[in-house]
């Protein structure tokens, strides 16, 4: 069994912390022994100057990496969602 989750760069969740919490939470539950598969989503902002979506790498500073214009519109990167659960029997 495996549980897939997606965490955005701005979700405020540290992958290692989530893995640690998962082990504790799954222990003794139906999910015991299940693997937690984490997909990390980069932060994507919309630049009003370039009129394009831009992916930020590293520490987000909410400025367009191409032209440097402040870009407060976060398109992706805040999500924390469960994507899928695989159950094998
Ligand atoms: Zn730009």
PDB file of the backbone (N, CA, C, O) and the ligand in Angstrom, with CONECT records:
HET     ZN  A 101       1
ATOM      1  N   UNK A   1       0.846  -1.182   0.000  1.00  0.00           N
ATOM      2  CA  UNK A   1       0.000   0.000   0.000  1.00  0.00           C
ATOM      3  C   UNK A   1       0.884   1.235   0.000  1.00  0.00           C
ATOM      4  O   UNK A   1       1.916   1.278   0.669  1.00  0.00           O
ATOM      5  N   UNK A   2       0.478   2.209  -0.737  1.00  0.00           N
ATOM      6  CA  UNK A   2       1.240   3.452  -0.791  1.00  0.00           C
ATOM      7  C   UNK A   2       0.280   4.628  -0.877  1.00  0.00           C
ATOM      8  O   UNK A   2      -0.754   4.562  -1.542  1.00  0.00           O
ATOM      9  N   UNK A   3       0.636   5.678  -0.208  1.00  0.00           N
ATOM     10  CA  UNK A   3      -0.169   6.892  -0.248  1.00  0.00           C
ATOM     11  C   UNK A   3       0.665   7.982  -0.911  1.00  0.00           C
ATOM     12  O   UNK A   3       1.806   8.239  -0.527  1.00  0.00           O
ATOM     13  N   UNK A   4       0.077   8.603  -1.897  1.00  0.00           N
ATOM     14  CA  UNK A   4       0.788   9.654  -2.620  1.00  0.00           C
ATOM     15  C   UNK A   4       0.265  11.017  -2.199  1.00  0.00           C
ATOM     16  O   UNK A   4      -0.940  11.265  -2.239  1.00  0.00           O
ATOM     17  N   UNK A   5       1.147  11.877  -1.806  1.00  0.00           N
ATOM     18  CA  UNK A   5       0.738  13.241  -1.478  1.00  0.00           C
ATOM     19  C   UNK A   5       1.598  14.217  -2.275  1.00  0.00           C
ATOM     20  O   UNK A   5       2.694  13.894  -2.732  1.00  0.00           O
ATOM     21  N   UNK A   6       1.064  15.400  -2.417  1.00  0.00           N
ATOM     22  CA  UNK A   6       1.745  16.447  -3.169  1.00  0.00           C
ATOM     23  C   UNK A   6       1.894  17.633  -2.226  1.00  0.00           C
ATOM     24  O   UNK A   6       0.909  18.117  -1.669  1.00  0.00           O
ATOM     25  N   UNK A   7       3.103  18.091  -2.051  1.00  0.00           N
ATOM     26  CA  UNK A   7       3.276  19.262  -1.196  1.00  0.00           C
ATOM     27  C   UNK A   7       3.971  20.372  -1.979  1.00  0.00           C
ATOM     28  O   UNK A   7       4.985  20.156  -2.644  1.00  0.00           O
ATOM     29  N   UNK A   8       3.403  21.542  -1.879  1.00  0.00           N
ATOM     30  CA  UNK A   8       3.961  22.696  -2.555  1.00  0.00           C
ATOM     31  C   UNK A   8       5.108  23.293  -1.765  1.00  0.00           C
ATOM     32  O   UNK A   8       5.222  23.091  -0.556  1.00  0.00           O
ATOM     33  N   UNK A   9       5.946  24.023  -2.458  1.00  0.00           N
ATOM     34  CA  UNK A   9       7.101  24.658  -1.831  1.00  0.00           C
ATOM     35  C   UNK A   9       6.677  25.658  -0.759  1.00  0.00           C
ATOM     36  O   UNK A   9       7.442  25.952   0.160  1.00  0.00           O
ATOM     37  N   UNK A  10       5.455  26.179  -0.879  1.00  0.00           N
ATOM     38  CA  UNK A  10       4.971  27.175   0.074  1.00  0.00           C
ATOM     39  C   UNK A  10       3.920  26.597   1.013  1.00  0.00           C
ATOM     40  O   UNK A  10       3.228  27.346   1.702  1.00  0.00           O
ATOM     41  N   UNK A  11       3.793  25.290   1.046  1.00  0.00           N
ATOM     42  CA  UNK A  11       2.744  24.676   1.863  1.00  0.00           C
ATOM     43  C   UNK A  11       3.071  24.747   3.348  1.00  0.00           C
ATOM     44  O   UNK A  11       2.199  24.533   4.190  1.00  0.00           O
ATOM     45  N   UNK A  12       4.310  25.042   3.666  1.00  0.00           N
ATOM     46  CA  UNK A  12       4.699  25.125   5.062  1.00  0.00           C
ATOM     47  C   UNK A  12       4.938  23.759   5.677  1.00  0.00           C
ATOM     48  O   UNK A  12       4.964  23.613   6.899  1.00  0.00           O
ATOM     49  N   UNK A  13       5.111  22.773   4.834  1.00  0.00           N
ATOM     50  CA  UNK A  13       5.341  21.415   5.317  1.00  0.00           C
ATOM     51  C   UNK A  13       6.736  20.972   4.887  1.00  0.00           C
ATOM     52  O   UNK A  13       7.114  21.083   3.721  1.00  0.00           O
ATOM     53  N   UNK A  14       7.475  20.477   5.845  1.00  0.00           N
ATOM     54  CA  UNK A  14       8.799  19.956   5.529  1.00  0.00           C
ATOM     55  C   UNK A  14       8.656  18.465   5.262  1.00  0.00           C
ATOM     56  O   UNK A  14       8.066  17.722   6.047  1.00  0.00           O
ATOM     57  N   UNK A  15       9.206  18.057   4.145  1.00  0.00           N
ATOM     58  CA  UNK A  15       9.056  16.669   3.713  1.00  0.00           C
ATOM     59  C   UNK A  15       9.505  15.676   4.796  1.00  0.00           C
ATOM     60  O   UNK A  15       8.807  14.702   5.077  1.00  0.00           O
ATOM     61  N   UNK A  16      10.658  15.928   5.393  1.00  0.00           N
ATOM     62  CA  UNK A  16      11.180  15.004   6.401  1.00  0.00           C
ATOM     63  C   UNK A  16      10.253  14.918   7.609  1.00  0.00           C
ATOM     64  O   UNK A  16      10.070  13.846   8.187  1.00  0.00           O
ATOM     65  N   UNK A  17       9.666  16.064   7.987  1.00  0.00           N
ATOM     66  CA  UNK A  17       8.739  16.080   9.117  1.00  0.00           C
ATOM     67  C   UNK A  17       7.497  15.265   8.792  1.00  0.00           C
ATOM     68  O   UNK A  17       6.970  14.545   9.640  1.00  0.00           O
ATOM     69  N   UNK A  18       7.040  15.389   7.558  1.00  0.00           N
ATOM     70  CA  UNK A  18       5.853  14.665   7.140  1.00  0.00           C
ATOM     71  C   UNK A  18       6.119  13.161   7.155  1.00  0.00           C
ATOM     72  O   UNK A  18       5.278  12.377   7.595  1.00  0.00           O
ATOM     73  N   UNK A  19       7.274  12.774   6.678  1.00  0.00           N
ATOM     74  CA  UNK A  19       7.639  11.348   6.669  1.00  0.00           C
ATOM     75  C   UNK A  19       7.705  10.805   8.094  1.00  0.00           C
ATOM     76  O   UNK A  19       7.255   9.694   8.372  1.00  0.00           O
ATOM     77  N   UNK A  20       8.268  11.601   8.979  1.00  0.00           N
ATOM     78  CA  UNK A  20       8.392  11.192  10.374  1.00  0.00           C
ATOM     79  C   UNK A  20       7.010  11.047  11.005  1.00  0.00           C
ATOM     80  O   UNK A  20       6.727  10.056  11.677  1.00  0.00           O
ATOM     81  N   UNK A  21       6.153  12.042  10.782  1.00  0.00           N
ATOM     82  CA  UNK A  21       4.803  12.018  11.336  1.00  0.00           C
ATOM     83  C   UNK A  21       4.003  10.853  10.757  1.00  0.00           C
ATOM     84  O   UNK A  21       3.188  10.238  11.445  1.00  0.00           O
ATOM     85  N   UNK A  22       4.248  10.567   9.499  1.00  0.00           N
ATOM     86  CA  UNK A  22       3.549   9.469   8.823  1.00  0.00           C
ATOM     87  C   UNK A  22       3.844   8.142   9.512  1.00  0.00           C
ATOM     88  O   UNK A  22       2.942   7.343   9.764  1.00  0.00           O
ATOM     89  N   UNK A  23       5.117   7.921   9.810  1.00  0.00           N
ATOM     90  CA  UNK A  23       5.510   6.682  10.474  1.00  0.00           C
ATOM     91  C   UNK A  23       4.796   6.534  11.810  1.00  0.00           C
ATOM     92  O   UNK A  23       4.315   5.453  12.152  1.00  0.00           O
ATOM     93  N   UNK A  24       4.732   7.625  12.557  1.00  0.00           N
ATOM     94  CA  UNK A  24       4.073   7.593  13.856  1.00  0.00           C
ATOM     95  C   UNK A  24       2.573   7.361  13.708  1.00  0.00           C
ATOM     96  O   UNK A  24       1.979   6.569  14.440  1.00  0.00           O
ATOM     97  N   UNK A  25       1.977   8.058  12.757  1.00  0.00           N
ATOM     98  CA  UNK A  25       0.528   7.992  12.590  1.00  0.00           C
ATOM     99  C   UNK A  25       0.081   6.648  12.021  1.00  0.00           C
ATOM    100  O   UNK A  25      -0.983   6.137  12.370  1.00  0.00           O
ATOM    101  N   UNK A  26       0.900   6.090  11.148  1.00  0.00           N
ATOM    102  CA  UNK A  26       0.510   4.852  10.468  1.00  0.00           C
ATOM    103  C   UNK A  26       0.693   3.640  11.365  1.00  0.00           C
ATOM    104  O   UNK A  26       0.039   2.615  11.176  1.00  0.00           O
ATOM    105  N   UNK A  27       1.573   3.758  12.328  1.00  0.00           N
ATOM    106  CA  UNK A  27       1.882   2.629  13.199  1.00  0.00           C
ATOM    107  C   UNK A  27       0.633   2.170  13.949  1.00  0.00           C
ATOM    108  O   UNK A  27       0.047   2.942  14.708  1.00  0.00           O
ATOM    109  N   UNK A  28       0.227   0.927  13.743  1.00  0.00           N
ATOM    110  CA  UNK A  28      -0.933   0.394  14.426  1.00  0.00           C
ATOM    111  C   UNK A  28      -2.254   0.713  13.746  1.00  0.00           C
ATOM    112  O   UNK A  28      -3.310   0.287  14.216  1.00  0.00           O
ATOM    113  N   UNK A  29      -2.212   1.452  12.651  1.00  0.00           N
ATOM    114  CA  UNK A  29      -3.442   1.775  11.929  1.00  0.00           C
ATOM    115  C   UNK A  29      -3.525   0.914  10.669  1.00  0.00           C
ATOM    116  O   UNK A  29      -2.654   0.087  10.399  1.00  0.00           O
ATOM    117  N   UNK A  30      -4.587   1.131   9.914  1.00  0.00           N
ATOM    118  CA  UNK A  30      -4.753   0.403   8.658  1.00  0.00           C
ATOM    119  C   UNK A  30      -3.626   0.692   7.684  1.00  0.00           C
ATOM    120  O   UNK A  30      -3.323  -0.104   6.795  1.00  0.00           O
ATOM    121  N   UNK A  31      -3.018   1.847   7.874  1.00  0.00           N
ATOM    122  CA  UNK A  31      -1.973   2.262   6.945  1.00  0.00           C
ATOM    123  C   UNK A  31      -0.590   1.773   7.365  1.00  0.00           C
ATOM    124  O   UNK A  31       0.419   2.131   6.758  1.00  0.00           O
ATOM    125  N   UNK A  32      -0.560   0.956   8.406  1.00  0.00           N
ATOM    126  CA  UNK A  32       0.742   0.477   8.868  1.00  0.00           C
ATOM    127  C   UNK A  32       1.469  -0.255   7.745  1.00  0.00           C
ATOM    128  O   UNK A  32       0.901  -1.115   7.073  1.00  0.00           O
ATOM    129  N   UNK A  33       2.715   0.097   7.560  1.00  0.00           N
ATOM    130  CA  UNK A  33       3.512  -0.536   6.520  1.00  0.00           C
ATOM    131  C   UNK A  33       3.369   0.118   5.161  1.00  0.00           C
ATOM    132  O   UNK A  33       4.072  -0.234   4.213  1.00  0.00           O
ATOM    133  N   UNK A  34       2.448   1.081   5.069  1.00  0.00           N
ATOM    134  CA  UNK A  34       2.250   1.759   3.796  1.00  0.00           C
ATOM    135  C   UNK A  34       3.385   2.750   3.555  1.00  0.00           C
ATOM    136  O   UNK A  34       3.934   3.334   4.490  1.00  0.00           O
ATOM    137  N   UNK A  35       3.711   2.919   2.316  1.00  0.00           N
ATOM    138  CA  UNK A  35       4.753   3.870   1.968  1.00  0.00           C
ATOM    139  C   UNK A  35       4.119   5.220   1.665  1.00  0.00           C
ATOM    140  O   UNK A  35       3.064   5.298   1.036  1.00  0.00           O
ATOM    141  N   UNK A  36       4.763   6.256   2.112  1.00  0.00           N
ATOM    142  CA  UNK A  36       4.293   7.596   1.800  1.00  0.00           C
ATOM    143  C   UNK A  36       5.147   8.136   0.661  1.00  0.00           C
ATOM    144  O   UNK A  36       6.359   8.304   0.794  1.00  0.00           O
ATOM    145  N   UNK A  37       4.498   8.400  -0.440  1.00  0.00           N
ATOM    146  CA  UNK A  37       5.213   8.904  -1.614  1.00  0.00           C
ATOM    147  C   UNK A  37       4.933  10.395  -1.733  1.00  0.00           C
ATOM    148  O   UNK A  37       3.788  10.814  -1.903  1.00  0.00           O
ATOM    149  N   UNK A  38       5.973  11.172  -1.645  1.00  0.00           N
ATOM    150  CA  UNK A  38       5.797  12.621  -1.649  1.00  0.00           C
ATOM    151  C   UNK A  38       6.293  13.227  -2.955  1.00  0.00           C
ATOM    152  O   UNK A  38       7.424  13.008  -3.389  1.00  0.00           O
ATOM    153  N   UNK A  39       5.407  13.990  -3.553  1.00  0.00           N
ATOM    154  CA  UNK A  39       5.788  14.724  -4.755  1.00  0.00           C
ATOM    155  C   UNK A  39       5.892  16.193  -4.369  1.00  0.00           C
ATOM    156  O   UNK A  39       4.927  16.792  -3.894  1.00  0.00           O
ATOM    157  N   UNK A  40       7.053  16.756  -4.574  1.00  0.00           N
ATOM    158  CA  UNK A  40       7.238  18.154  -4.208  1.00  0.00           C
ATOM    159  C   UNK A  40       6.945  19.048  -5.412  1.00  0.00           C
ATOM    160  O   UNK A  40       7.475  18.849  -6.505  1.00  0.00           O
ATOM    161  N   UNK A  41       6.095  20.024  -5.178  1.00  0.00           N
ATOM    162  CA  UNK A  41       5.678  20.921  -6.249  1.00  0.00           C
ATOM    163  C   UNK A  41       6.424  22.241  -6.107  1.00  0.00           C
ATOM    164  O   UNK A  41       6.378  22.865  -5.047  1.00  0.00           O
ATOM    165  N   UNK A  42       7.108  22.672  -7.160  1.00  0.00           N
ATOM    166  CA  UNK A  42       7.817  23.948  -7.065  1.00  0.00           C
ATOM    167  C   UNK A  42       6.836  25.113  -7.011  1.00  0.00           C
ATOM    168  O   UNK A  42       5.664  24.982  -7.365  1.00  0.00           O
ATOM    169  N   UNK A  43       7.336  26.236  -6.565  1.00  0.00           N
ATOM    170  CA  UNK A  43       6.504  27.426  -6.487  1.00  0.00           C
ATOM    171  C   UNK A  43       6.414  28.074  -7.872  1.00  0.00           C
ATOM    172  O   UNK A  43       7.429  28.370  -8.503  1.00  0.00           O
ATOM    173  N   UNK A  44       5.199  28.283  -8.320  1.00  0.00           N
ATOM    174  CA  UNK A  44       4.978  28.920  -9.617  1.00  0.00           C
ATOM    175  C   UNK A  44       4.213  30.216  -9.401  1.00  0.00           C
ATOM    176  O   UNK A  44       3.155  30.230  -8.773  1.00  0.00           O
ATOM    177  N   UNK A  45       4.757  31.295  -9.925  1.00  0.00           N
ATOM    178  CA  UNK A  45       4.090  32.592  -9.794  1.00  0.00           C
ATOM    179  C   UNK A  45       3.700  33.099 -11.187  1.00  0.00           C
ATOM    180  O   UNK A  45       4.202  32.619 -12.204  1.00  0.00           O
ATOM    181  N   UNK A  46       2.815  34.057 -11.204  1.00  0.00           N
ATOM    182  CA  UNK A  46       2.451  34.683 -12.470  1.00  0.00           C
ATOM    183  C   UNK A  46       3.066  36.068 -12.519  1.00  0.00           C
ATOM    184  O   UNK A  46       2.807  36.904 -11.654  1.00  0.00           O
ATOM    185  N   UNK A  47       3.874  36.305 -13.524  1.00  0.00           N
ATOM    186  CA  UNK A  47       4.494  37.618 -13.662  1.00  0.00           C
ATOM    187  C   UNK A  47       3.622  38.510 -14.539  1.00  0.00           C
ATOM    188  O   UNK A  47       3.362  38.186 -15.697  1.00  0.00           O
ATOM    189  N   UNK A  48       3.163  39.653 -13.976  1.00  0.00           N
ATOM    190  CA  UNK A  48       2.304  40.546 -14.752  1.00  0.00           C
ATOM    191  C   UNK A  48       3.061  41.286 -15.844  1.00  0.00           C
ATOM    192  O   UNK A  48       2.458  41.830 -16.769  1.00  0.00           O
ATOM    193  N   UNK A  49       4.388  41.302 -15.730  1.00  0.00           N
ATOM    194  CA  UNK A  49       5.192  41.985 -16.739  1.00  0.00           C
ATOM    195  C   UNK A  49       5.468  41.080 -17.930  1.00  0.00           C
ATOM    196  O   UNK A  49       5.317  41.492 -19.081  1.00  0.00           O
ATOM    197  N   UNK A  50       5.873  39.846 -17.651  1.00  0.00           N
ATOM    198  CA  UNK A  50       6.138  38.877 -18.718  1.00  0.00           C
ATOM    199  C   UNK A  50       4.839  38.268 -19.252  1.00  0.00           C
ATOM    200  O   UNK A  50       4.819  37.690 -20.339  1.00  0.00           O
ATOM    201  N   UNK A  51       3.745  38.402 -18.474  1.00  0.00           N
ATOM    202  CA  UNK A  51       2.483  37.734 -18.794  1.00  0.00           C
ATOM    203  C   UNK A  51       2.673  36.230 -18.941  1.00  0.00           C
ATOM    204  O   UNK A  51       2.091  35.592 -19.818  1.00  0.00           O
ATOM    205  N   UNK A  52       3.493  35.693 -18.072  1.00  0.00           N
ATOM    206  CA  UNK A  52       3.776  34.263 -18.117  1.00  0.00           C
ATOM    207  C   UNK A  52       3.866  33.723 -16.700  1.00  0.00           C
ATOM    208  O   UNK A  52       4.105  34.457 -15.741  1.00  0.00           O
ATOM    209  N   UNK A  53       3.667  32.416 -16.600  1.00  0.00           N
ATOM    210  CA  UNK A  53       3.920  31.744 -15.335  1.00  0.00           C
ATOM    211  C   UNK A  53       5.412  31.442 -15.246  1.00  0.00           C
ATOM    212  O   UNK A  53       6.034  31.018 -16.219  1.00  0.00           O
ATOM    213  N   UNK A  54       5.967  31.666 -14.070  1.00  0.00           N
ATOM    214  CA  UNK A  54       7.392  31.430 -13.857  1.00  0.00           C
ATOM    215  C   UNK A  54       7.579  30.518 -12.656  1.00  0.00           C
ATOM    216  O   UNK A  54       6.932  30.681 -11.621  1.00  0.00           O
ATOM    217  N   UNK A  55       8.462  29.570 -12.812  1.00  0.00           N
ATOM    218  CA  UNK A  55       8.762  28.665 -11.705  1.00  0.00           C
ATOM    219  C   UNK A  55       9.947  29.205 -10.930  1.00  0.00           C
ATOM    220  O   UNK A  55      11.000  29.497 -11.497  1.00  0.00           O
ATOM    221  N   UNK A  56       9.760  29.334  -9.627  1.00  0.00           N
ATOM    222  CA  UNK A  56      10.836  29.823  -8.785  1.00  0.00           C
ATOM    223  C   UNK A  56      11.624  28.653  -8.224  1.00  0.00           C
ATOM    224  O   UNK A  56      11.057  27.627  -7.848  1.00  0.00           O
ATOM    225  N   UNK A  57      12.914  28.819  -8.174  1.00  0.00           N
ATOM    226  CA  UNK A  57      13.735  27.790  -7.563  1.00  0.00           C
ATOM    227  C   UNK A  57      14.347  28.352  -6.293  1.00  0.00           C
ATOM    228  O   UNK A  57      14.597  29.553  -6.192  1.00  0.00           O
ATOM    229  N   UNK A  58      14.579  27.496  -5.345  1.00  0.00           N
ATOM    230  CA  UNK A  58      15.179  27.928  -4.096  1.00  0.00           C
ATOM    231  C   UNK A  58      14.200  28.670  -3.227  1.00  0.00           C
ATOM    232  O   UNK A  58      12.990  28.461  -3.318  1.00  0.00           O
ATOM    233  N   UNK A  59      14.720  29.537  -2.384  1.00  0.00           N
ATOM    234  CA  UNK A  59      13.890  30.288  -1.458  1.00  0.00           C
ATOM    235  C   UNK A  59      13.007  31.248  -2.254  1.00  0.00           C
ATOM    236  O   UNK A  59      13.501  32.075  -3.020  1.00  0.00           O
ATOM    237  N   UNK A  60      11.705  31.124  -2.060  1.00  0.00           N
ATOM    238  CA  UNK A  60      10.810  31.997  -2.837  1.00  0.00           C
ATOM    239  C   UNK A  60      10.909  33.452  -2.393  1.00  0.00           C
ATOM    240  O   UNK A  60      10.827  33.756  -1.203  1.00  0.00           O
ATOM    241  N   UNK A  61      11.081  34.328  -3.342  1.00  0.00           N
ATOM    242  CA  UNK A  61      11.093  35.753  -3.007  1.00  0.00           C
ATOM    243  C   UNK A  61       9.994  36.508  -3.740  1.00  0.00           C
ATOM    244  O   UNK A  61       9.895  37.732  -3.651  1.00  0.00           O
ATOM    245  N   UNK A  62       9.165  35.756  -4.467  1.00  0.00           N
ATOM    246  CA  UNK A  62       8.000  36.322  -5.148  1.00  0.00           C
ATOM    247  C   UNK A  62       8.345  37.472  -6.092  1.00  0.00           C
ATOM    248  O   UNK A  62       7.620  38.460  -6.204  1.00  0.00           O
ATOM    249  N   UNK A  63       9.471  37.303  -6.757  1.00  0.00           N
ATOM    250  CA  UNK A  63       9.820  38.209  -7.829  1.00  0.00           C
ATOM    251  C   UNK A  63      10.028  37.363  -9.078  1.00  0.00           C
ATOM    252  O   UNK A  63      10.489  36.224  -9.000  1.00  0.00           O
ATOM    253  N   UNK A  64       9.686  37.930 -10.226  1.00  0.00           N
ATOM    254  CA  UNK A  64       9.877  37.198 -11.471  1.00  0.00           C
ATOM    255  C   UNK A  64      11.370  36.948 -11.695  1.00  0.00           C
ATOM    256  O   UNK A  64      12.170  37.882 -11.645  1.00  0.00           O
ATOM    257  N   UNK A  65      11.747  35.685 -11.942  1.00  0.00           N
ATOM    258  CA  UNK A  65      13.163  35.384 -12.171  1.00  0.00           C
ATOM    259  C   UNK A  65      13.688  35.940 -13.482  1.00  0.00           C
ATOM    260  O   UNK A  65      14.901  36.028 -13.671  1.00  0.00           O
ATOM    261  N   UNK A  66      12.801  36.314 -14.386  1.00  0.00           N
ATOM    262  CA  UNK A  66      13.249  36.830 -15.679  1.00  0.00           C
ATOM    263  C   UNK A  66      13.456  38.335 -15.665  1.00  0.00           C
ATOM    264  O   UNK A  66      14.487  38.832 -16.117  1.00  0.00           O
ATOM    265  N   UNK A  67      12.459  39.066 -15.136  1.00  0.00           N
ATOM    266  CA  UNK A  67      12.535  40.519 -15.230  1.00  0.00           C
ATOM    267  C   UNK A  67      12.636  41.192 -13.859  1.00  0.00           C
ATOM    268  O   UNK A  67      12.869  42.398 -13.786  1.00  0.00           O
ATOM    269  N   UNK A  68      12.466  40.440 -12.779  1.00  0.00           N
ATOM    270  CA  UNK A  68      12.644  41.008 -11.442  1.00  0.00           C
ATOM    271  C   UNK A  68      11.452  41.763 -10.908  1.00  0.00           C
ATOM    272  O   UNK A  68      11.518  42.319  -9.811  1.00  0.00           O
ATOM    273  N   UNK A  69      10.358  41.799 -11.655  1.00  0.00           N
ATOM    274  CA  UNK A  69       9.157  42.499 -11.209  1.00  0.00           C
ATOM    275  C   UNK A  69       8.508  41.709 -10.063  1.00  0.00           C
ATOM    276  O   UNK A  69       8.440  40.482 -10.128  1.00  0.00           O
ATOM    277  N   UNK A  70       8.032  42.397  -9.018  1.00  0.00           N
ATOM    278  CA  UNK A  70       7.323  41.680  -7.949  1.00  0.00           C
ATOM    279  C   UNK A  70       6.100  40.951  -8.508  1.00  0.00           C
ATOM    280  O   UNK A  70       5.302  41.528  -9.246  1.00  0.00           O
ATOM    281  N   UNK A  71       5.969  39.694  -8.148  1.00  0.00           N
ATOM    282  CA  UNK A  71       4.875  38.886  -8.690  1.00  0.00           C
ATOM    283  C   UNK A  71       4.179  38.165  -7.548  1.00  0.00           C
ATOM    284  O   UNK A  71       4.519  37.025  -7.230  1.00  0.00           O
ATOM    285  N   UNK A  72       3.198  38.831  -6.925  1.00  0.00           N
ATOM    286  CA  UNK A  72       2.552  38.266  -5.737  1.00  0.00           C
ATOM    287  C   UNK A  72       1.546  37.157  -6.035  1.00  0.00           C
ATOM    288  O   UNK A  72       1.040  36.524  -5.109  1.00  0.00           O
ATOM    289  N   UNK A  73       1.247  36.909  -7.314  1.00  0.00           N
ATOM    290  CA  UNK A  73       0.242  35.893  -7.634  1.00  0.00           C
ATOM    291  C   UNK A  73       0.867  34.511  -7.680  1.00  0.00           C
ATOM    292  O   UNK A  73       1.586  34.166  -8.617  1.00  0.00           O
ATOM    293  N   UNK A  74       0.582  33.733  -6.660  1.00  0.00           N
ATOM    294  CA  UNK A  74       1.101  32.371  -6.624  1.00  0.00           C
ATOM    295  C   UNK A  74       0.139  31.459  -7.367  1.00  0.00           C
ATOM    296  O   UNK A  74      -1.032  31.347  -7.005  1.00  0.00           O
ATOM    297  N   UNK A  75       0.638  30.817  -8.400  1.00  0.00           N
ATOM    298  CA  UNK A  75      -0.205  29.943  -9.218  1.00  0.00           C
ATOM    299  C   UNK A  75      -0.239  28.542  -8.625  1.00  0.00           C
ATOM    300  O   UNK A  75      -1.301  27.939  -8.472  1.00  0.00           O
ATOM    301  N   UNK A  76       0.929  28.045  -8.301  1.00  0.00           N
ATOM    302  CA  UNK A  76       1.031  26.719  -7.691  1.00  0.00           C
ATOM    303  C   UNK A  76       2.120  26.757  -6.641  1.00  0.00           C
ATOM    304  O   UNK A  76       2.988  27.630  -6.663  1.00  0.00           O
ATOM    305  N   UNK A  77       2.071  25.813  -5.728  1.00  0.00           N
ATOM    306  CA  UNK A  77       3.129  25.714  -4.735  1.00  0.00           C
ATOM    307  C   UNK A  77       2.630  25.815  -3.314  1.00  0.00           C
ATOM    308  O   UNK A  77       3.417  25.723  -2.371  1.00  0.00           O
ATOM    309  N   UNK A  78       1.314  26.006  -3.142  1.00  0.00           N
ATOM    310  CA  UNK A  78       0.756  26.099  -1.793  1.00  0.00           C
ATOM    311  C   UNK A  78      -0.004  24.841  -1.408  1.00  0.00           C
ATOM    312  O   UNK A  78      -0.515  24.740  -0.293  1.00  0.00           O
ATOM    313  N   UNK A  79      -0.082  23.879  -2.323  1.00  0.00           N
ATOM    314  CA  UNK A  79      -0.960  22.750  -2.077  1.00  0.00           C
ATOM    315  C   UNK A  79      -0.376  21.725  -1.125  1.00  0.00           C
ATOM    316  O   UNK A  79       0.834  21.517  -1.039  1.00  0.00           O
ATOM    317  N   UNK A  80      -1.279  21.110  -0.430  1.00  0.00           N
ATOM    318  CA  UNK A  80      -0.933  19.924   0.348  1.00  0.00           C
ATOM    319  C   UNK A  80      -2.111  18.995   0.123  1.00  0.00           C
ATOM    320  O   UNK A  80      -3.160  19.161   0.746  1.00  0.00           O
ATOM    321  N   UNK A  81      -1.954  18.049  -0.733  1.00  0.00           N
ATOM    322  CA  UNK A  81      -3.100  17.211  -1.073  1.00  0.00           C
ATOM    323  C   UNK A  81      -2.718  15.748  -1.228  1.00  0.00           C
ATOM    324  O   UNK A  81      -1.590  15.405  -1.582  1.00  0.00           O
ATOM    325  N   UNK A  82      -3.679  14.918  -0.955  1.00  0.00           N
ATOM    326  CA  UNK A  82      -3.473  13.508  -1.180  1.00  0.00           C
ATOM    327  C   UNK A  82      -3.870  13.221  -2.618  1.00  0.00           C
ATOM    328  O   UNK A  82      -4.977  13.547  -3.046  1.00  0.00           O
ATOM    329  N   UNK A  83      -2.970  12.619  -3.348  1.00  0.00           N
ATOM    330  CA  UNK A  83      -3.189  12.417  -4.770  1.00  0.00           C
ATOM    331  C   UNK A  83      -3.828  11.063  -5.043  1.00  0.00           C
ATOM    332  O   UNK A  83      -4.779  10.958  -5.818  1.00  0.00           O
ATOM    333  N   UNK A  84      -3.304  10.048  -4.409  1.00  0.00           N
ATOM    334  CA  UNK A  84      -3.798   8.709  -4.703  1.00  0.00           C
ATOM    335  C   UNK A  84      -3.435   7.754  -3.590  1.00  0.00           C
ATOM    336  O   UNK A  84      -2.488   7.984  -2.837  1.00  0.00           O
ATOM    337  N   UNK A  85      -4.177   6.707  -3.497  1.00  0.00           N
ATOM    338  CA  UNK A  85      -3.842   5.663  -2.534  1.00  0.00           C
ATOM    339  C   UNK A  85      -3.874   4.327  -3.266  1.00  0.00           C
ATOM    340  O   UNK A  85      -4.859   3.979  -3.917  1.00  0.00           O
ATOM    341  N   UNK A  86      -2.800   3.606  -3.147  1.00  0.00           N
ATOM    342  CA  UNK A  86      -2.752   2.283  -3.771  1.00  0.00           C
ATOM    343  C   UNK A  86      -2.979   1.253  -2.682  1.00  0.00           C
ATOM    344  O   UNK A  86      -2.318   1.262  -1.643  1.00  0.00           O
ATOM    345  N   UNK A  87      -3.912   0.381  -2.937  1.00  0.00           N
ATOM    346  CA  UNK A  87      -4.158  -0.690  -1.976  1.00  0.00           C
ATOM    347  C   UNK A  87      -3.971  -2.021  -2.687  1.00  0.00           C
ATOM    348  O   UNK A  87      -4.684  -2.348  -3.636  1.00  0.00           O
ATOM    349  N   UNK A  88      -3.018  -2.760  -2.216  1.00  0.00           N
ATOM    350  CA  UNK A  88      -2.789  -4.095  -2.781  1.00  0.00           C
ATOM    351  C   UNK A  88      -3.219  -5.128  -1.750  1.00  0.00           C
ATOM    352  O   UNK A  88      -2.981  -4.958  -0.554  1.00  0.00           O
ATOM    353  N   UNK A  89      -3.843  -6.185  -2.210  1.00  0.00           N
ATOM    354  CA  UNK A  89      -4.214  -7.209  -1.238  1.00  0.00           C
ATOM    355  C   UNK A  89      -3.824  -8.607  -1.703  1.00  0.00           C
ATOM    356  O   UNK A  89      -4.068  -9.584  -0.994  1.00  0.00           O
TER     357      UNK A  89
HETATM  358 ZN    ZN A 101       8.685  38.792 -15.535  1.00  0.00          ZN
END
